[in-house]
Amino acid sequence: MRLAKLFFGLAACTLAATPFTAVAQQPIVIKFSHVVAHDTPKGLAAEYFAKRAAELTKGKVKVEVYANSTLYKDKEEMEALQLGAVQMLAPSLAKFGPLGVKEFELFDLPYIFDNYEELHKVTQGPVGQSLLKKLEPKGVVGLAFWDNGFKSFSANTPIKTPADLKGKKLRIQSSKVLEEEIRALSALPQVMAFSEVYQALQTGVVDGTENPISNLYTQKMYEVQKHLALTDHGYLGYAVIANKKFWEGLPADVRGQLEQAMKESTIYANKIAKEQNDKDLEGVKKSGKTQVYTLTADEKTAFKKALAPVHVKMESRIGKDLLQSVYKETGFDPSKF
């Protein structure tokens, strides 16, 4: 079924793969697939990119955005991009470990960023650029980093201390770092496609999850989670990527215009990420279905202490030198806890 879907996608994008000179009268079609709702930070940024791409290229490029896993689910989309069935994606950063670029898992480390300023020193600096370059041998061009937000834990029982998550089955993305994070809390990591999480929470297949508030709200997970603790323990962001052969085959002027559209879209994406999460937190509170708890300083320190060993355990996987360069930018020191 999955292969049939991919072949269908490949057939559908034949026009886009045809030499551009042969289809001068037709717009270049870019299929941009993602797995979250259209009204999330990523969804809104993808639509903004489509708008600016059309404007800057004067209609030479048509970006078709497919939200909410309508084309491909989590586990399918990267293969679809590499095969050329879609031209652009914005996968969460945890997706690049399974692709073979384990360095991206540094973004999954708990409490490595305390705020957006620290984060942007990495994503918008030399470290971020060097990471994007590592994707090219995989047939992928890294274009930008887009924020979503900082993650918090939810469950059907109150969460104030790490011990409150003991024995809970918590949904995570596929990431060795995230698996280690959940085990450090004496909980049980459950890897699952994003599109399946609501039903899994509803039926008790999993007890809880970790999400930025915008995902929790737009996927209506708050309807099936009674408690949310604002732990801000990890970051969830995206890398906007393109099929390398497709991107490099674009006319130089068009590629330059799309790069400008991406720069503008990145500024937009990062601006709305915090705004959207703040707005959606109010939505969760107003729903009355989920009790929201803000940790005290001591309670947050207890989570940092419980999760700091994950940095040490993952050092050999991610790379000591890379981690040290990130710590230098952010000031994080796992040995303090």
Backbone torsions as a table, in degrees:
resi	resn	phi	psi	omega
1	MET	NA	-45.0	-178.3
2	ARG	-65.0	-43.7	-179.9
3	LEU	-64.7	-39.1	178.1
4	ALA	-60.1	-40.7	179.8
5	LYS	-64.1	-41.7	179.7
6	LEU	-65.6	-43.0	179.6
7	PHE	-64.1	-37.5	176.7
8	PHE	-61.7	-43.7	179.2
9	GLY	-63.2	-39.5	178.5
10	LEU	-63.5	-42.1	178.9
11	ALA	-64.2	-39.2	-177.3
12	ALA	-67.0	-27.0	-176.9
13	CYS	-102.2	17.9	179.9
14	THR	-57.5	-40.2	179.7
15	LEU	-58.2	-43.3	-179.0
16	ALA	-67.5	-27.1	-176.8
17	ALA	-86.4	-13.2	180.0
18	THR	-67.7	144.4	178.5
19	PRO	-48.7	133.5	-169.7
20	PHE	-64.8	-28.0	179.6
21	THR	-66.4	-28.8	-177.1
22	ALA	-77.2	-16.7	-177.8
23	VAL	-125.2	41.6	-174.6
24	ALA	-59.3	-29.7	-177.4
25	GLN	-80.9	-12.2	-177.9
26	GLN	-104.4	145.4	175.4
27	PRO	-68.6	151.0	173.3
28	ILE	-77.4	122.4	-177.1
29	VAL	-94.7	127.5	174.8
30	ILE	-115.7	116.5	174.5
31	LYS	-87.3	121.3	-177.6
32	PHE	-115.8	106.5	-175.6
33	SER	-104.7	141.2	171.3
34	HIS	-150.9	169.9	-168.0
35	VAL	-108.8	0.0	-177.6
36	VAL	-106.5	174.2	-177.7
37	ALA	-68.3	156.1	-176.7
38	HIS	-68.1	-21.5	-177.5
39	ASP	-99.4	18.2	171.2
40	THR	-86.7	168.9	176.2
41	PRO	-54.2	-44.3	179.7
42	LYS	-66.6	-43.1	-179.9
43	GLY	-61.1	-44.0	179.8
44	LEU	-67.5	-38.9	179.6
45	ALA	-67.3	-37.9	178.1
46	ALA	-63.0	-41.3	177.8
47	GLU	-66.2	-37.9	178.3
48	TYR	-64.4	-42.0	177.7
49	PHE	-61.6	-42.6	179.8
50	ALA	-60.1	-41.6	-179.5
51	LYS	-65.2	-48.6	-178.0
52	ARG	-69.3	-33.4	177.9
53	ALA	-63.4	-43.6	178.4
54	ALA	-63.8	-41.7	-177.8
55	GLU	-68.9	-47.2	-174.9
56	LEU	-71.5	-31.2	178.5
57	THR	-91.1	1.4	-178.2
58	LYS	53.6	44.5	174.7
59	GLY	85.3	0.6	179.2
60	LYS	-69.6	-25.0	-179.1
61	VAL	-120.6	134.2	174.2
62	LYS	-118.6	114.5	178.0
63	VAL	-95.8	119.5	177.6
64	GLU	-100.8	116.6	-177.5
65	VAL	-97.7	127.6	178.2
66	TYR	-116.4	107.3	-175.9
67	ALA	-94.4	172.1	168.2
68	ASN	56.0	36.9	177.5
69	SER	60.8	27.2	-179.2
70	THR	-68.9	-25.7	175.3
71	LEU	-100.3	-54.3	-175.5
72	TYR	-139.9	146.3	174.9
73	LYS	-85.4	175.9	-177.9
74	ASP	-44.4	-52.9	-170.0
75	LYS	-77.8	-12.8	-175.9
76	GLU	-98.9	-27.7	-165.7
77	GLU	-67.5	-35.8	-178.9
78	MET	-66.2	-41.9	177.3
79	GLU	-63.4	-39.7	178.7
80	ALA	-61.2	-40.2	178.5
81	LEU	-65.8	-46.0	-178.4
82	GLN	-63.4	-32.2	178.3
83	LEU	-81.4	-13.4	-179.9
84	GLY	89.0	11.4	177.9
85	ALA	-71.5	-26.9	168.4
86	VAL	-131.4	158.3	-176.1
87	GLN	-102.0	-26.4	-178.0
88	MET	-139.6	147.3	175.2
89	LEU	-140.2	167.8	169.3
90	ALA	-138.0	68.9	-176.6
91	PRO	-70.0	152.6	173.2
92	SER	-64.2	154.1	-171.7
93	LEU	-65.3	-20.3	177.3
94	ALA	-68.0	-16.2	-176.0
95	LYS	-74.9	-13.7	-172.4
96	PHE	-87.9	-17.5	173.0
97	GLY	-61.4	-53.2	177.3
98	PRO	-60.2	-24.9	177.2
99	LEU	-73.4	-15.5	179.0
100	GLY	108.5	6.3	178.0
101	VAL	-112.2	80.4	-171.2
102	LYS	-66.4	-21.2	-178.0
103	GLU	-58.1	-29.4	-179.8
104	PHE	-64.1	-18.0	-179.3
105	GLU	-69.9	-7.1	175.1
106	LEU	-59.7	-30.3	-179.5
107	PHE	-69.0	-17.6	178.5
108	ASP	-85.3	-10.6	-177.1
109	LEU	-64.2	134.6	-177.3
110	PRO	-66.7	135.6	173.9
111	TYR	58.6	22.3	178.7
112	ILE	-71.2	-24.6	174.7
113	PHE	-122.4	130.6	177.7
114	ASP	-91.9	-19.1	-177.0
115	ASN	-162.1	174.5	-177.8
116	TYR	-67.3	-31.4	-180.0
117	GLU	-62.2	-46.1	177.3
118	GLU	-62.9	-43.5	-179.6
119	LEU	-58.4	-47.0	-175.0
120	HIS	-69.9	-22.6	172.8
121	LYS	-60.3	-30.4	-179.7
122	VAL	-89.0	-53.9	-174.2
123	THR	-67.7	-31.4	-177.5
124	GLN	-102.1	7.9	-179.4
125	GLY	-112.0	-168.0	-177.4
126	PRO	-59.0	-36.0	-179.6
127	VAL	-62.1	-46.2	179.7
128	GLY	-61.3	-43.5	180.0
129	GLN	-64.2	-39.0	179.5
130	SER	-66.4	-33.9	177.4
131	LEU	-67.2	-44.1	179.6
132	LEU	-60.7	-36.6	179.6
133	LYS	-62.6	-29.1	-177.9
134	LYS	-68.6	-11.8	-179.2
135	LEU	-82.2	-20.5	-171.8
136	GLU	-60.6	-39.0	176.9
137	PRO	-62.9	-14.3	178.5
138	LYS	-91.1	5.9	-178.6
139	GLY	80.7	23.6	-173.9
140	VAL	-127.9	137.1	174.1
141	VAL	-105.5	125.6	176.3
142	GLY	-87.7	124.6	-174.7
143	LEU	-103.0	-36.9	-175.3
144	ALA	-170.6	163.2	168.8
145	PHE	-105.4	133.3	174.7
146	TRP	-117.0	136.5	176.9
147	ASP	-76.4	152.1	159.4
148	ASN	-116.5	-69.9	177.6
149	GLY	171.2	-173.7	179.9
150	PHE	-93.5	140.8	-172.3
151	LYS	-88.1	150.5	174.9
152	SER	-133.8	156.4	-179.0
153	PHE	-89.1	141.8	173.3
154	SER	-128.6	154.5	178.7
155	ALA	-166.3	-179.9	177.8
156	ASN	-96.5	4.9	174.8
157	THR	-127.9	156.5	-177.2
158	PRO	-59.2	146.6	179.1
159	ILE	-126.7	109.1	176.5
160	LYS	-127.5	-24.9	-179.1
161	THR	-134.0	160.5	176.1
162	PRO	-55.1	-34.2	-179.0
163	ALA	-62.8	-22.4	-179.4
164	ASP	-69.1	-15.2	179.3
165	LEU	-100.4	-0.6	-178.1
166	LYS	-57.9	128.4	177.4
167	GLY	78.6	-2.7	-179.4
168	LYS	-78.0	141.3	173.6
169	LYS	-87.0	111.6	-174.4
170	LEU	-114.5	126.8	179.1
171	ARG	-72.2	134.4	175.1
172	ILE	-135.6	165.8	167.9
173	GLN	-76.0	165.8	178.1
174	SER	-72.5	105.0	-178.8
175	SER	-161.8	126.9	178.6
176	LYS	-62.5	-32.9	179.3
177	VAL	-67.6	-44.4	-179.8
178	LEU	-66.8	-35.6	175.2
179	GLU	-60.1	-44.1	-179.9
180	GLU	-66.9	-36.8	178.3
181	GLU	-59.8	-47.8	-177.7
182	ILE	-67.1	-38.8	178.4
183	ARG	-66.1	-34.0	178.7
184	ALA	-62.8	-21.7	177.8
185	LEU	-95.1	7.6	-176.9
186	SER	60.2	29.7	175.0
187	ALA	-106.3	178.4	-173.7
188	LEU	-114.8	111.9	-179.4
189	PRO	-71.6	135.2	179.5
190	GLN	-127.2	106.2	179.0
191	VAL	-77.3	130.8	-174.0
192	MET	-157.0	144.0	176.1
193	ALA	-62.1	142.9	-176.6
194	PHE	-57.4	-39.2	-176.4
195	SER	-67.0	-14.7	-176.6
196	GLU	-99.5	-3.4	-169.3
197	VAL	-68.6	-43.6	-177.2
198	TYR	-56.3	-49.4	-178.3
199	GLN	-65.0	-36.7	179.5
200	ALA	-65.3	-37.7	176.0
201	LEU	-69.1	-41.4	-177.7
202	GLN	-63.2	-37.6	-175.8
203	THR	-95.0	-4.8	178.8
204	GLY	83.8	10.4	175.5
205	VAL	-61.7	-36.9	169.9
206	VAL	-125.7	155.2	-177.6
207	ASP	-91.8	-27.4	-175.0
208	GLY	-165.0	-174.0	-176.9
209	THR	-156.8	176.5	172.5
210	GLU	-127.4	128.3	-176.4
211	ASN	-154.0	151.3	160.7
212	PRO	-63.8	154.3	-174.8
213	ILE	-62.2	-34.1	-178.6
214	SER	-62.0	-36.8	177.1
215	ASN	-71.2	-42.4	179.5
216	LEU	-58.6	-40.2	-175.2
217	TYR	-79.0	-50.4	-174.3
218	THR	-69.7	-26.1	176.3
219	GLN	-90.9	4.2	177.1
220	LYS	59.8	26.9	178.1
221	MET	-65.9	-24.9	178.7
222	TYR	-62.2	-20.6	177.8
223	GLU	-68.5	-24.4	-175.3
224	VAL	-122.1	22.7	175.1
225	GLN	-135.6	122.8	-174.5
226	LYS	-85.6	-21.1	-176.0
227	HIS	-135.1	140.6	175.9
228	LEU	-133.8	124.8	176.9
229	ALA	-108.1	126.2	-178.3
230	LEU	-79.9	75.4	-177.2
231	THR	-80.3	-28.6	-177.2
232	ASP	48.2	40.7	-170.3
233	HIS	-82.2	-17.1	-177.6
234	GLY	-151.5	168.4	-177.9
235	TYR	-111.6	142.1	172.0
236	LEU	-125.3	117.8	178.3
237	GLY	-138.2	-177.8	-174.7
238	TYR	-131.8	153.9	167.5
239	ALA	-112.0	124.2	176.0
240	VAL	-82.3	125.3	-173.7
241	ILE	-132.6	159.2	178.5
242	ALA	-134.5	155.9	172.1
243	ASN	-63.3	123.0	-171.6
244	LYS	-61.1	-44.8	-178.5
245	LYS	-62.5	-43.3	179.1
246	PHE	-64.0	-49.5	-175.1
247	TRP	-61.9	-44.6	-177.7
248	GLU	-74.5	-16.9	177.7
249	GLY	-86.1	-4.7	178.3
250	LEU	-69.7	148.0	171.9
251	PRO	-56.5	142.1	-173.5
252	ALA	-56.8	-39.6	-178.2
253	ASP	-67.9	-40.1	178.8
254	VAL	-65.5	-43.2	178.9
255	ARG	-61.0	-40.8	177.7
256	GLY	-62.9	-39.8	178.1
257	GLN	-66.7	-38.1	177.8
258	LEU	-69.3	-35.5	176.0
259	GLU	-63.5	-38.0	176.7
260	GLN	-66.8	-41.4	177.1
261	ALA	-61.2	-36.7	179.9
262	MET	-70.0	-39.9	177.2
263	LYS	-59.2	-46.2	179.9
264	GLU	-65.6	-39.2	-178.9
265	SER	-68.3	-32.3	178.7
266	THR	-68.3	-42.9	175.8
267	ILE	-59.6	-45.3	179.0
268	TYR	-62.5	-48.2	-177.7
269	ALA	-58.1	-46.2	-176.7
270	ASN	-72.7	-27.7	176.7
271	LYS	-69.5	-45.1	-174.9
272	ILE	-80.1	-17.6	-176.2
273	ALA	-57.7	-52.2	-180.0
274	LYS	-66.9	-42.6	179.7
275	GLU	-58.2	-44.0	-176.9
276	GLN	-67.5	-41.5	179.6
277	ASN	-65.7	-39.4	177.5
278	ASP	-64.1	-43.2	179.4
279	LYS	-64.1	-43.6	-177.5
280	ASP	-70.6	-28.8	175.1
281	LEU	-63.1	-40.2	176.6
282	GLU	-63.9	-36.9	177.7
283	GLY	-63.6	-41.1	177.2
284	VAL	-62.5	-45.6	-178.9
285	LYS	-62.2	-44.5	-177.5
286	LYS	-67.2	-25.0	-179.6
287	SER	-63.4	-28.7	-178.6
288	GLY	72.8	4.8	-176.7
289	LYS	-94.8	-21.7	-178.2
290	THR	-127.0	128.2	176.5
291	GLN	-85.4	122.9	-176.7
292	VAL	-98.7	129.8	-178.1
293	TYR	-121.1	129.1	175.7
294	THR	-97.8	122.0	-178.7
295	LEU	-65.5	146.4	169.2
296	THR	-75.1	168.5	179.2
297	ALA	-59.8	-41.3	179.7
298	ASP	-67.2	-38.2	179.4
299	GLU	-67.2	-38.7	177.6
300	LYS	-67.1	-38.3	177.1
301	THR	-61.5	-36.8	178.3
302	ALA	-63.3	-38.9	176.2
303	PHE	-67.3	-40.8	178.8
304	LYS	-62.3	-40.5	179.8
305	LYS	-65.4	-41.0	-179.6
306	ALA	-67.1	-30.9	-172.6
307	LEU	-100.7	-12.6	-179.6
308	ALA	-56.6	-37.9	180.0
309	PRO	-59.2	-20.0	178.8
310	VAL	-62.0	-36.0	178.9
311	HIS	-60.5	-45.3	-177.9
312	VAL	-66.3	-43.7	-177.7
313	LYS	-66.1	-30.6	-176.0
314	MET	-94.7	-1.4	-176.3
315	GLU	-56.8	-44.7	-177.5
316	SER	-69.8	-28.6	-179.6
317	ARG	-74.5	-44.4	-174.6
318	ILE	-86.3	-34.1	-179.5
319	GLY	115.4	119.0	-176.2
320	LYS	-60.3	-45.6	-177.1
321	ASP	-62.9	-41.4	179.1
322	LEU	-62.9	-45.4	179.5
323	LEU	-61.6	-41.9	179.9
324	GLN	-62.6	-37.1	179.7
325	SER	-67.9	-33.7	177.2
326	VAL	-71.7	-44.6	178.3
327	TYR	-58.2	-35.9	179.9
328	LYS	-63.7	-37.1	179.9
329	GLU	-75.0	-38.7	-171.5
330	THR	-97.3	-22.4	-177.4
331	GLY	83.6	5.1	-179.7
332	PHE	-73.9	139.7	178.7
333	ASP	-138.1	102.7	-176.9
334	PRO	-63.3	-21.4	-178.6
335	SER	-73.4	-12.1	-179.8
336	LYS	-72.8	-17.8	-171.9
337	PHE	-105.1	NA	NA
